């Protein structure tokens, strides 16, 4: 099973997992890497590498980060040459919930990463008139 690592500033990733599990129930093979702002990059990188190793049973790990270009994202992409990972920036609750179920059917890491990005793009709406547009 593909692992999920949520890397974020502060405790956003930890709270995202807590919220997702409140809705979905226990989600296996999911962890968070929280950045507190006081740690050297080398310490953050080492911690993320250990979490990836813990989550990867051979199928790889998708790393979800809070923002493109932030420290969690930059550290994650620095591990791409040494770990079997895909990195997706800009996680949402609907993304995490869908990923928890979709990885049961999809074993290809790259395919799952592309799927979850496209799925998530379609789940962002401007609620100007959702009933009229049949979005509900």
N, C-alpha and C positions, 0 to 999 in steps of 0.2 A: 504494500500500500504506500502511495506517495505521502510523504510527511508534509506538514504545514508549519512554517515558522513565521510568526508575525513579529516584525521588528519595528519599533516605534520610539518616538520621543516620549519620555515620561512613562506612565503606566497604561497608555492607550491600548497597546496590544494585549496586555493582561486583562484589561476590562472588556475588550472586544471578545476575547475568548469566553469570559464569564457570561457576557450577554448572549453570545451565540449558544452556549450550553444551557442557558436559562430557557431559550426557545426550543432548541433541538434535542437537548439531552446531552449526555457525555459524548464528546468527540475524541476518538482515539488519535494518537500520533499528531498532536497539535501542541505547540509551545510558544512562548513569547520571549523576546529579547528586549528588555526595557533599557533605555539609555537615560541615565540620570544627569548627564551634562558635566560631570566631574571626572570621568574616566578617560584615560588616554585611549587613542584609537587602537593601539595594539592590544589592550585589554578587551575592548569591545569585540575586536576581530577574533581573538582567541575564544571568547565566550560564544560568539555566533558559530564558530567552527565546531566547537564541542556540541552545541545544540543540534547542528546539522548532522553530525556523526551519530548522535543519539536517535534522531528521527529517521535516518536513512537505513532502510532494510534492503537496499539494492535498487529500489524504484526511483529514488531521488527525493528531493524536497523542493517545494514551492515556497519561496520567501515573499511574503507580502509586506510592503513597507508603507509608512504613512504618507510620505511625500517624495516625489521625484527630486533627486539632487540633495536630499538631506543626508545626514550622517548615517542613519540606518541603511538607506539605499546605497550610498557610496561604499560602505563596508561590505554589504551583501555582494555588490558587483565585483568587488576586489577578490571575492572567493570563487568566482565563476570558473576560473582556470584550474582550480584544485578540487572542486566538489561538483557532484552531480546535482545542480540546482538550476532553477529558473527564478528570476526576480520580477515581481510585478509591483509597481508603485501606485499608491492611491487606493488602499483597501476600503471596503464598505462592509456593513453587516450583511447585506444580501450576497456579496461576493463570498464571504466566509461561510455562510450557510450553504450556498450552492456548491462550493468547493468540498465541503464536508461530505456531500452526497455524490457528486460527480466523480470523485476519485475512486469510488467503488466500481465504476464501470470503465473508467479510462486509465490505462496503465502506462501510456506514453506521456512522459513528463512535458515535453514541448507541446504536444497536442492539448494536454490539459491546461497549460498556461495560456495558450492562444484562445481556447474555448472560454476560459473564465474571464479574460479581458473583454472579449466580444459580448459575452453574456452580461457583464457588468455595465458596459456602455449602453445596452438596451434597457437597463433598469434605472436609469436616471431620467426623471421627468420634471417638467415644469407643470405644476398643478394649476394651470390657468383655467382649464375647463376639461378635466379628465373624463367626466361622464359623457360629454358631447363627443369626445374623440374615442370613446369606447376603450379607454385605458384602464378601467376598473372592472 
